[in-house]
Amino acid sequence: MKRWSRVNRPMHCGRCGDLQSPGAPVLEYVIGVHTFIRCATCEGGAPPDLPLVIEHTTAPLPTLDFSRLGLLPIDYKARAAEREPGEEG
């Protein structure tokens, strides 16, 4: 499948290796799960009615506090030092 789009991050052309800045028109080739891009100079020019780049913003992910999950004892190294040789757990 082929389609014209604009890049949203700096990418290199798959043919000439030229760096494409964000907002530059490129032709995307989708083969299976892989996407290859070609710049407008290599492919002969983009259509004039190509839409502009749409900025997507995401909220930052919250950090996890693993001590509250109860997966490990608070001081698991101290507990490991108290074990006798050959003692499990």
Helices and strands as residue ranges (DSSP letters): E 2-6, E 11-12, E 19-20, E 25-31, E 34-39, H 40-43, G 66-68, H 76-82
